[in-house]
Amino acid sequence: MPETLPAEPPAEPMVAGLFHVAVKTNDLDATVAFYTRILGLRNGFRPDFGYPGAWLYVPVAGGPAILHIYAGGPALLPDGIAPSGTAAIDHVSLACRGFQGYVARFRAAGLDWREFLVPGTTLWQLFVYDPSGVQCELTFEGAGESGPPPDMSPGRAYVAGSSFFDPATYPKLR
């Protein structure tokens, strides 16, 4: 008769990281363009769920799919339109590098953005909206960045809780 080993105790519950964020959109092409062309994520494999969407990956070898985009089907409210904005979630934060390069991309695309210096740290931040009104926070280690620090002047400095998203003036991204 084979010897029975004692059962392993169950693993202690813990959060090990953020797996991904899912965004609903009414404009899949513009949303994918924002996250790939402007932010630099890579469009990659997505299982066939029976409705349109995209999985966007960190652009390094073996990088995870950190952003899932839904269009149609489960993205839609009963009125047939996907919701916009971030609602109870204020923003999605991404660890980035190349602060000045992102500012140049925002300018070239006609996007509005805000800048911020995190008090008591060396962190620099940029805030920008995707086409669905989801606020994105790009966070940089300022000690590793070149060029001037974030512009904290009125109108350019990020102010928590105040939206600067205007769907009527948002540029057409493709």
JOSULHU-V813493 format. One record per residue. N is the residue number from 0. RES is the residue in one letter. OMEGA is omega as a letter, one per 40 degrees, with the letter a starting at -180 (* if undefined). D_LAST is the distance of its C-alpha to the last C-alpha in whole Angstrom. Layout:
N;RES;OMEGA;D_LAST / N;RES;OMEGA;D_LAST
This chain:
0;M;a;67 / 1;P;i;64 / 2;E;i;63 / 3;T;i;61 / 4;L;i;59 / 5;P;i;58 / 6;A;i;55 / 7;E;i;52 / 8;P;i;52 / 9;P;i;48 / 10;A;i;46 / 11;E;i;46 / 12;P;i;43 / 13;M;i;40 / 14;V;a;36 / 15;A;a;35 / 16;G;i;32 / 17;L;a;28 / 18;F;i;27 / 19;H;i;24 / 20;V;i;22 / 21;A;a;20 / 22;V;i;18 / 23;K;a;17 / 24;T;i;14 / 25;N;a;14 / 26;D;a;10 / 27;L;a;10 / 28;D;a;6 / 29;A;a;5 / 30;T;i;8 / 31;V;i;8 / 32;A;i;5 / 33;F;a;8 / 34;Y;i;11 / 35;T;a;10 / 36;R;a;9 / 37;I;a;11 / 38;L;i;14 / 39;G;i;14 / 40;L;a;15 / 41;R;i;15 / 42;N;a;14 / 43;G;a;17 / 44;F;i;20 / 45;R;i;20 / 46;P;i;23 / 47;D;i;23 / 48;F;a;24 / 49;G;i;23 / 50;Y;a;20 / 51;P;i;17 / 52;G;i;15 / 53;A;i;15 / 54;W;a;17 / 55;L;a;16 / 56;Y;i;19 / 57;V;a;20 / 58;P;i;20 / 59;V;a;23 / 60;A;i;26 / 61;G;a;26 / 62;G;a;24 / 63;P;i;24 / 64;A;a;21 / 65;I;a;21 / 66;L;i;18 / 67;H;i;18 / 68;I;i;16 / 69;Y;i;17 / 70;A;a;16 / 71;G;i;18 / 72;G;a;22 / 73;P;i;23 / 74;A;a;20 / 75;L;i;22 / 76;L;i;25 / 77;P;i;27 / 78;D;i;26 / 79;G;a;23 / 80;I;i;20 / 81;A;i;19 / 82;P;i;21 / 83;S;i;19 / 84;G;a;20 / 85;T;i;22 / 86;A;a;25 / 87;A;i;28 / 88;I;a;26 / 89;D;a;25 / 90;H;i;23 / 91;V;a;22 / 92;S;i;23 / 93;L;i;22 / 94;A;a;24 / 95;C;i;23 / 96;R;a;24 / 97;G;a;23 / 98;F;a;23 / 99;Q;i;23 / 100;G;i;20 / 101;Y;i;18 / 102;V;i;19 / 103;A;i;18 / 104;R;i;14 / 105;F;i;14 / 106;R;a;16 / 107;A;a;13 / 108;A;a;10 / 109;G;a;13 / 110;L;i;13 / 111;D;i;17 / 112;W;i;19 / 113;R;a;23 / 114;E;a;25 / 115;F;i;28 / 116;L;a;31 / 117;V;a;33 / 118;P;i;36 / 119;G;i;39 / 120;T;i;36 / 121;T;a;34 / 122;L;i;31 / 123;W;a;28 / 124;Q;i;25 / 125;L;i;22 / 126;F;a;21 / 127;V;i;17 / 128;Y;i;15 / 129;D;a;13 / 130;P;i;11 / 131;S;i;14 / 132;G;i;16 / 133;V;a;17 / 134;Q;i;19 / 135;C;i;19 / 136;E;i;22 / 137;L;a;21 / 138;T;a;25 / 139;F;i;26 / 140;E;a;30 / 141;G;a;31 / 142;A;a;34 / 143;G;a;31 / 144;E;i;29 / 145;S;i;30 / 146;G;a;29 / 147;P;i;30 / 148;P;i;30 / 149;P;i;28 / 150;D;a;29 / 151;M;i;31 / 152;S;i;31 / 153;P;a;31 / 154;G;i;28 / 155;R;a;26 / 156;A;i;28 / 157;Y;i;27 / 158;V;a;29 / 159;A;i;29 / 160;G;i;29 / 161;S;a;27 / 162;S;i;24 / 163;F;i;22 / 164;F;i;19 / 165;D;a;18 / 166;P;a;16 / 167;A;a;17 / 168;T;a;15 / 169;Y;a;12 / 170;P;i;10 / 171;K;a;7 / 172;L;i;4 / 173;R;*;0
